[in-house]
Amino acid sequence: MKRPVACAMLLLAPAFAAAKAEVRFEQGKAWDAGRTQLMYTESHWTAYENGVLKDRTVLYRCADGTPFARKEINYAKSTLAPAFSFRDVRFNYQEGLRWQNTKPELWVTRNGQSRQKSLDDSSDLVADAGFDVFVKKRWPELTAARRQTLQFAVPARLTSYSFNLQRVNNLPFHKEPAQNFKLGLNSWLGVVAPNIELTYSANSQRLLRFKGLSNILNDRGDKPVNAIIEFPLLDQIVSAKEKQQAQAILLKSCQLS
């Protein structure tokens, strides 16, 4: 009798050892530089497994609710430079980063024409949502006002640029204790390139506000929009089905303004 019981316990064991999966949702609102017009929203569904980042889906919608762009991010190869693909149907534009063995490759497609380029040195590379991971990893240094440098991937240019990130002040955001940072090019190009301002919660280290050039092109498709993107103070746990629906929704063209 002991042997069947033991076999039954072995069959049940995987159920007890199953990974704990969780999907968290938040939606950012992107306003124009004067914060007078809502241009678009970006909805994030981030999946975790046993508390570890797994992947993320981001759906972009015009102010009228029309979904026009989507981004898929996978952290399996790297949390700082995750593989990602972005698609904006307004201009048949796509870009991203993929890992070829141990090398990251940047790629961009516009009007059916594709280009790609591998990056040789990826030891300090940061890409897309990996920036948020970088901030959290360097939080003690940043809040101690020690400037941090990073090599940020720009798929549209098929290269990466050296940026510096430093704390500006600790002014609150909607009564929430916050740390404010400035991100700028770490070269002479920074003289003409605008800085990006970021506000993070001092308690949860969540991004609360982004101010500067976003990853979304204007209605002409010739340059990124200058936006103020604000996120809620807290995210929420949702079902995995919501994320799956966001991955399947049909994208359509619309106008930001």
Secondary structure, 3 states (H helix, E strand, C coil): CHHHHHHHHHHHHHHHCCCCEEEEEEEEEEEECCCCCEEEEEEEEEEEECCEEEEEEEEEEECCCCEEEEEEEECCCCCCCCEEEEEECCCCEEEEEEEECCEEEEEEEECCEEEEEECCCCCCEECCCHHHHHHHHCHHHHHCCCCEEEEEEEHHHCEEEEEEEEEEECCCECCECEEEEEEEECCHHHHCCCCEEEEEECCCCCEEEEEEEEEEECCCCCCEEEEEEECCCCCEEECHHHHHHHHHCCCCCCCCC
